[in-house]
Amino acid sequence: MTPDDLVAEIPSLYAFARALVRDEHLAADLTQDTLIRAIERSHQHRNDAPLGAWLKRILRNLATDRARRSDREVVVDDVDAQWHDDEYTVDPANVVDRASTRDELEDALARLPFILRSTVLLHDVEGWTVQQIADVDQIGLPAAKQRLRRGRMALVSALAAGDERRHLLKGVPMRCWDARQHISDYLDGTLDGGTARTVEAHLQTCPTCPPLYAALVGVHGAVGELRDTDAVVSPSLAERLTALVTAALRSDEHERSS
């Protein structure tokens, strides 16, 4: 494995990350972290093993580690119990109608456990075969098929259960996640006027975001009070840090010249 080999894999690795997480910034972070992890563990790669598959396994593991369980996450055992019940059913028109709205479909997908969500996305969006998914996850074909089946069932159940949230958010401008991504800039007063007004309108009508914003304001104020106005760098500390920086720069220059 050479640096050129890793560079050649970057496009497909990034595309794989985008397929998993549907977020360009997180996909870029995962791609970078994967390359770093691969360099650190290069001794673990067998030369006869496809480099791309090895890198994708690393990335998949990193993405799984980063995924955090949400309070709104579908409980897979509950879904299995529902689908085992002969009396359980859904309104297909309602489910398909919600699935046709991208925001609601992505909201339902976000409620799936990551391992199921990523399996559905890789298979049904990216066109991967179940065998390819099994190979990347290093599991058997039956287990991969079970993940796909469970993921699809959980997605239908999540869409069917979304009526209450749809009702609560009816007429609310901007999606919650979009508003929450702007909250920090809104707090600092750095948003452009149009976006700021939309965020304000969202906060006035959304049932869940105002408490989050209030908490951010309160924590921001509390953190600001931690500032130590008496903090002064002592001469000895300044001397020690200066020596450290000087030594590091000289070492770097030496390495570059050698």
Buried (B, 14 or more C-beta within 10 A) or exposed (E): BEEEEBEEBBEEBBEBBBBBBBEEEBBEBBBBBBBEBBEEEEEEBEEEEEBBEBBBBBBBBBBBEEBEEEEEBBEBEEBEEBBEEEEEEBEEEBBEEBBEBEEBBEBBBBBBBBBBBBBBBBBEEBEBEBEBBBBBBEEEEEEBBBBBBBBBBBBBBBBBBBEEBBEEBEEBBBBBEBBBEBBEBBEEEEBEEEBBEBBBBBBEBBEEBEEBBEEBEEEEEEEEEEEEEEEEEEEEEEEEEEEEEEEEEEEEEEEEEE
